[in-house]
Amino acid sequence: MLQRCVRSLAILVCGWCLLSPMEAAERPNIVFILCDDLGYGDLGCFGQTKIRTPHIDRLAASGMRLTTHYSGNAVCAPSRCVLMTGKHPGHAFIRNNLQFRPGEEGQYPIPDEAVTLPELLKGLGYVTGGFGKWGLGAPNTTGEPLKQGIDRYFGYNCQGVAHNFYPTHLWDNAQQVTLNNPKFSAHQKFPSDGDPQAPNAFAPYRGNDYAPDLISAQAREFAKVNRAKPFFLYYPTTVPHLALQVPEDSLDEYRDKFSDEVYLGDRGYLPNRTPRATYAAMITRLDNEIGRLVATIDELGLTDKTLFIFSSDNGPLYDRLGGTDTDFFESARHLRGRKGSLYEGGFRVPTFASWKGTIPAGTTSDRVTGFEDWLPTILDLVGGKDKIPADLDGLSFAATLRGQPQPPRPFLYREFPGYGGQQCVRLGEWKAVRQKLNPGPKAPLKPGPIELYNLAADPSEETDVAQDHPEIVAQLAKIMQEQHTPSTVFPIRALDAAQ
C-alpha cells in the first residue's frame, strides 16, 4: 500500500509541476462508454436493422467509426485489463475471468504496481469516475477501483453479481448500498410445475431498482458536479450481458414485434417469456440512457470539449445461451466466432470516437487498432504524450482519429487461456489462429495446428490457407512465441512448457 501511495503521489506531483491550472482546465473531458457482450452488428451504425439505437447512431455519425477495432480479449476481465493498462494479453496481468476468493464477491486483482489509465489521467489534472462494472479486483484488494486511480465509483465490483440487473446491492465508492430488490439467483430454471403462460409467471425474476438506471443517473451527476474541471467518465455498462432483464416500459416497444419462444432457463441464466424482445429492449434502453448522458454534457456546455469513445468488451454470446438469439439479430454480422473465441466475432467490436472539431464527422477508418492502443491514444489527444509509459504494447492512433495518414499497425496479438487455450496474430490482411493450448491436466501438451486466413479475401475465416503459405505461418508463429510471457496465475500449459 505504501508503494502505491508513493507512486500515485509522484504521478500527481509530476503532473502538477508541469501544468498551470489554465492548461489543466483546457484539456478535454473524456467519456468512455464500454458495453458488455455487445456484438459487432448490434448497433444501427454497424448494420443492425431490428434494434433501434438512434442516440448511439447519431453520436457515431458525429465522429469516426473504427471498423477494424479489437477488444482486449474474448471475455470480460482480461479485456478490461488490456484497456486499463495498455498491455496486450501476453503481457497484461489479468488474462482470464477468475474469482479471487471462491464463494466471495470480486475477481482476481490487478497488482499494486500496475499503472492504469485513470492514474495517468489524474497526473494530468483529471478527476476520474467509474460507473458500471469493474471486474478487476475484489473489494479490499489492490485492484479495486479506488486503488487504481478512480476518484468516484458507483456500480458493480464483481461481474458475477452483475449477472443480475436487479441485485440486492451496488458499490458506492468503498461502501455497499442496499437496493429495493428481493434476493434471487441469476442462474435458475423455471419451476417444473409452473405455468409459463400465467400472467405473473416471470415476476420472481424482476425487482424494483434496475441497476443500469441507477448507475446512469450517477454518471450524469458526476459530469454535473465536475463541470468546471477536466473529467474522465468511464461508463462500463453491463448491457446487454445476461441475464435477460429489462423493465416492462422498455419491453412494450418490442413485445409483439418478433416471434418469440419462451425461454425456461435450461441453457443458463434466468427464464424469460420474450427473450428476443428483451434483448432488443435492453439495448434500446441503454441507447436512451446514453442519449441522456450526451444531452447532459451538451446542457453543461461541454460538447465541444468532450471526447466520446464507444466500444464493447468482447463479441456477443454464442447462440441460445441464456435465451439469446444472436443469429436472429446477426449480432456478429458475417464474422465467425462468438464471445470466448479469438476468431473475429469473438473480439472484433463496434467502436467509434467523437470530438467536435478534432475528429472529422461522418468518417470511418479500417486501420487495425486494439484496446491496448486507447491508453497512449487518449494521452496523446489530451496533450499528455510525454506521460505515455515506455513499456506499453499499445500504439497511439491519434493521427488516424484526426483524419491524418498513419502507418499500419505492425501486428496485433491476442492470447486467451480459457475455452481450451487460444492464440492469434493479425498482420496486415493475414491472421493466424492456434487453439488447444490449455488441454486438461491429464491431456498431452499437443497444441492444435496454426490456421491461417486472408481476411481481405475471406473476412468470415472460412478457408484455412496455412498449407499454401508456410512462410507466413512461420512468420506469425514467431510472433506468437515472442509475445507470450508465462503467467503462474493464468497459465497456458502448452506455451509455458515450450519456454
Secondary structure as the mmCIF struct_conf table of DSSP 4:
data_model
#
loop_
_struct_conf.conf_type_id
_struct_conf.id
_struct_conf.beg_label_comp_id
_struct_conf.beg_label_asym_id
_struct_conf.beg_label_seq_id
_struct_conf.end_label_comp_id
_struct_conf.end_label_asym_id
_struct_conf.end_label_seq_id
HELX_RH_AL_P HELX_RH_AL_P1 LEU A 2 LEU A 18
HELX_RH_AL_P HELX_RH_AL_P2 PRO A 21 ALA A 25
TURN_TY1_P TURN_TY1_P1 GLU A 26 GLU A 26
BEND BEND1 ARG A 27 ARG A 27
HELX_LH_PP_P HELX_LH_PP_P1 PRO A 28 PRO A 28
STRN STRN1 ASN A 29 CYS A 35
BEND BEND2 ASP A 36 ASP A 37
TURN_TY1_P TURN_TY1_P2 TYR A 40 GLY A 41
BEND BEND3 ASP A 42 LEU A 43
HELX_RH_3T_P HELX_RH_3T_P1 GLY A 44 PHE A 46
TURN_TY1_P TURN_TY1_P3 GLY A 47 GLY A 47
BEND BEND4 THR A 49 ILE A 51
HELX_RH_AL_P HELX_RH_AL_P3 PRO A 54 ALA A 61
TURN_TY1_P TURN_TY1_P4 SER A 62 SER A 62
BEND BEND5 GLY A 63 GLY A 63
STRN STRN2 MET A 64 LEU A 66
TURN_TY1_P TURN_TY1_P5 THR A 67 THR A 68
STRN STRN3 HIS A 69 TYR A 70
BEND BEND6 GLY A 72 VAL A 75
HELX_RH_AL_P HELX_RH_AL_P4 CYS A 76 THR A 85
TURN_TY1_P TURN_TY1_P6 PRO A 89 HIS A 91
BEND BEND7 ALA A 92 PHE A 93
BEND BEND8 ASN A 96 ASN A 96
STRN STRN4 GLN A 99 GLN A 99
BEND BEND9 PHE A 100 ARG A 101
TURN_TY1_P TURN_TY1_P7 PRO A 102 GLY A 103
BEND BEND10 GLU A 104 GLU A 105
STRN STRN5 GLN A 107 GLN A 107
HELX_LH_PP_P HELX_LH_PP_P2 TYR A 108 PRO A 111
TURN_TY1_P TURN_TY1_P8 ASP A 112 GLU A 113
HELX_RH_AL_P HELX_RH_AL_P5 LEU A 117 LYS A 122
TURN_TY1_P TURN_TY1_P9 GLY A 123 GLY A 125
STRN STRN6 VAL A 127 LYS A 133
BEND BEND11 LEU A 136 GLY A 137
TURN_TY1_P TURN_TY1_P10 PRO A 139 ASN A 140
BEND BEND12 THR A 141 THR A 141
TURN_TY1_P TURN_TY1_P11 THR A 142 GLY A 143
BEND BEND13 GLU A 144 GLU A 144
HELX_RH_3T_P HELX_RH_3T_P2 PRO A 145 LYS A 147
TURN_TY1_P TURN_TY1_P12 GLN A 148 GLY A 149
BEND BEND14 ASP A 151 ASP A 151
STRN STRN7 ARG A 152 TYR A 156
BEND BEND15 ASN A 157 ASN A 157
TURN_TY1_P TURN_TY1_P13 GLN A 159 GLY A 160
HELX_RH_3T_P HELX_RH_3T_P3 VAL A 161 HIS A 163
BEND BEND16 PHE A 165 TYR A 166
BEND BEND17 THR A 168 THR A 168
STRN STRN8 HIS A 169 ASP A 172
TURN_TY1_P TURN_TY1_P14 ASN A 173 ALA A 174
STRN STRN9 GLN A 175 THR A 178
BEND BEND18 ASN A 180 ASN A 180
BEND BEND19 ALA A 186 HIS A 187
HELX_LH_PP_P HELX_LH_PP_P3 LYS A 189 PRO A 191
TURN_TY1_P TURN_TY1_P15 SER A 192 ASP A 193
TURN_TY1_P TURN_TY1_P16 PRO A 196 GLN A 197
BEND BEND20 ALA A 198 ALA A 198
TURN_TY1_P TURN_TY1_P17 PRO A 199 PHE A 202
HELX_RH_3T_P HELX_RH_3T_P4 ALA A 203 TYR A 205
BEND BEND21 ASN A 208 ASN A 208
HELX_RH_AL_P HELX_RH_AL_P6 ALA A 211 VAL A 225
TURN_TY1_P TURN_TY1_P18 ASN A 226 ALA A 228
BEND BEND22 LYS A 229 LYS A 229
STRN STRN10 PHE A 231 PRO A 236
TURN_TY1_P TURN_TY1_P19 VAL A 239 PRO A 240
HELX_LH_PP_P HELX_LH_PP_P4 HIS A 241 HIS A 241
BEND BEND23 LEU A 242 ALA A 243
HELX_RH_AL_P HELX_RH_AL_P7 GLU A 248 LEU A 251
TURN_TY1_P TURN_TY1_P20 ASP A 252 LYS A 257
BEND BEND24 PHE A 258 PHE A 258
STRN STRN11 TYR A 263 TYR A 263
BEND BEND25 GLY A 265 GLY A 265
TURN_TY1_P TURN_TY1_P21 ASP A 266 ARG A 267
BEND BEND26 GLY A 268 TYR A 269
STRN STRN12 ASN A 272 ASN A 272
BEND BEND27 ARG A 273 ARG A 273
HELX_RH_AL_P HELX_RH_AL_P8 PRO A 275 GLU A 299
TURN_TY1_P TURN_TY1_P22 LEU A 300 GLY A 301
HELX_RH_3T_P HELX_RH_3T_P5 THR A 303 LYS A 305
STRN STRN13 THR A 306 SER A 312
BEND BEND28 ASP A 313 ASN A 314
HELX_LH_PP_P HELX_LH_PP_P5 PRO A 316 TYR A 318
TURN_TY1_P TURN_TY1_P23 ASP A 319 ARG A 320
HELX_RH_3T_P HELX_RH_3T_P6 LEU A 321 GLY A 323
HELX_RH_AL_P HELX_RH_AL_P9 THR A 326 PHE A 329
TURN_TY1_P TURN_TY1_P24 GLU A 330 HIS A 334
TURN_TY1_P TURN_TY1_P25 LYS A 339 GLY A 340
BEND BEND29 LEU A 342 TYR A 343
HELX_RH_AL_P HELX_RH_AL_P10 GLU A 344 PHE A 347
STRN STRN14 ARG A 348 ARG A 348
STRN STRN15 THR A 351 SER A 354
TURN_TY1_P TURN_TY1_P26 LYS A 356 THR A 358
BEND BEND30 ILE A 359 ILE A 359
HELX_LH_PP_P HELX_LH_PP_P6 PRO A 360 PRO A 360
TURN_TY1_P TURN_TY1_P27 ALA A 361 GLY A 362
STRN STRN16 THR A 363 SER A 365
STRN STRN17 THR A 369 GLY A 370
HELX_RH_3T_P HELX_RH_3T_P7 PHE A 371 ASP A 373
HELX_RH_AL_P HELX_RH_AL_P11 TRP A 374 LEU A 381
TURN_TY1_P TURN_TY1_P28 VAL A 382 GLY A 383
HELX_RH_3T_P HELX_RH_3T_P8 LYS A 385 LYS A 387
BEND BEND31 ILE A 388 ILE A 388
TURN_TY1_P TURN_TY1_P29 ALA A 390 ASP A 391
BEND BEND32 ASP A 393 ASP A 393
HELX_RH_AL_P HELX_RH_AL_P12 ALA A 398 LEU A 401
TURN_TY1_P TURN_TY1_P30 ARG A 402 GLY A 403
HELX_LH_PP_P HELX_LH_PP_P7 PRO A 407 ARG A 409
BEND BEND33 PRO A 410 PRO A 410
STRN STRN18 LEU A 412 PHE A 416
BEND BEND34 PRO A 417 GLY A 418
TURN_TY1_P TURN_TY1_P31 TYR A 419 GLY A 420
STRN STRN19 GLN A 422 LEU A 427
TURN_TY1_P TURN_TY1_P32 GLY A 428 GLU A 429
STRN STRN20 TRP A 430 GLN A 435
BEND BEND35 ASN A 438 ASN A 438
TURN_TY1_P TURN_TY1_P33 PRO A 441 LYS A 442
BEND BEND36 ALA A 443 ALA A 443
HELX_LH_PP_P HELX_LH_PP_P8 PRO A 447 ILE A 450
STRN STRN21 GLU A 451 ASN A 454
TURN_TY1_P TURN_TY1_P34 LEU A 455 ALA A 457
TURN_TY1_P TURN_TY1_P35 PRO A 459 SER A 460
HELX_RH_3T_P HELX_RH_3T_P9 ALA A 466 ASP A 468
HELX_RH_AL_P HELX_RH_AL_P13 PRO A 470 GLN A 483
BEND BEND37 THR A 488 PHE A 490
HELX_RH_AL_P HELX_RH_AL_P14 ARG A 493 ALA A 498
#
